[in-house]
Amino acid sequence: VFKNLRAVAEASGGDLNRIVKLTIYLTDLQNFSMVNSVMSEYFDEPYPARAAIGVATLPKEADVEAEGILAL
């Protein structure tokens, strides 16, 4: 998920550190701590504001999806 976000950010002329807000969709909210751990590998502190939303299903049977707002 974060590799895809990075690719989109770079294609727009930015990078992950210019993301100001993340919305993370999880089919199991118990995985939120794991997402935070992975996120720390891609983002520098201070991390962007974020919200986690529990959902029943995601496209392509994914467990996690994320959407970011990038400030250019």
C-alpha positions in Angstrom: 0.0 0.0 0.0 2.7 2.5 1.0 4.8 1.6 -2.1 1.8 2.5 -4.2 1.3 5.8 -2.3 5.0 6.6 -2.8 4.7 6.0 -6.6 1.7 8.2 -6.9 3.2 11.0 -4.8 6.4 10.9 -6.9 4.5 10.9 -10.1 2.8 14.1 -8.9 6.1 15.7 -8.2 6.1 15.1 -4.4 7.0 12.5 -1.9 5.5 10.7 1.0 6.7 13.4 3.5 4.3 15.8 1.7 1.3 13.7 2.6 -0.7 15.7 5.2 -3.6 13.2 5.8 -4.0 9.5 5.5 -7.2 7.5 5.7 -6.5 3.8 6.2 -9.2 1.3 5.6 -8.8 -2.1 7.4 -10.9 -5.2 7.3 -9.6 -6.0 10.8 -8.8 -3.1 13.1 -6.6 -5.3 15.2 -4.1 -4.9 12.4 -3.7 -1.2 13.0 -0.5 -1.6 15.1 1.0 -3.6 12.3 0.1 -0.8 9.8 1.7 1.7 12.1 4.9 -0.4 12.2 5.1 -0.6 8.4 4.2 3.1 8.1 7.2 4.0 10.2 9.4 2.4 7.5 8.0 4.8 4.8 7.3 8.1 6.6 9.5 10.4 8.6 8.2 11.9 11.9 6.1 13.8 12.4 3.7 11.4 10.7 0.8 12.8 8.8 -2.6 13.0 10.5 -4.4 9.7 10.0 -7.7 8.0 10.5 -8.4 4.2 10.6 -11.7 3.0 9.4 -12.9 -0.6 9.8 -14.7 -2.0 6.7 -16.3 -5.3 5.9 -14.4 -5.9 2.6 -12.1 -4.2 0.2 -11.6 -4.6 -3.5 -9.5 -7.6 -4.7 -9.8 -9.2 -1.3 -7.2 -6.7 0.2 -6.9 -6.4 3.9 -5.6 -2.8 3.9 -6.2 0.2 1.6 -5.0 3.8 2.1 -5.7 7.1 0.6 -3.6 10.2 1.1 -3.9 13.9 0.7 -0.6 15.3 -0.8 0.3 19.0 -0.4 2.4 20.2 -3.4 
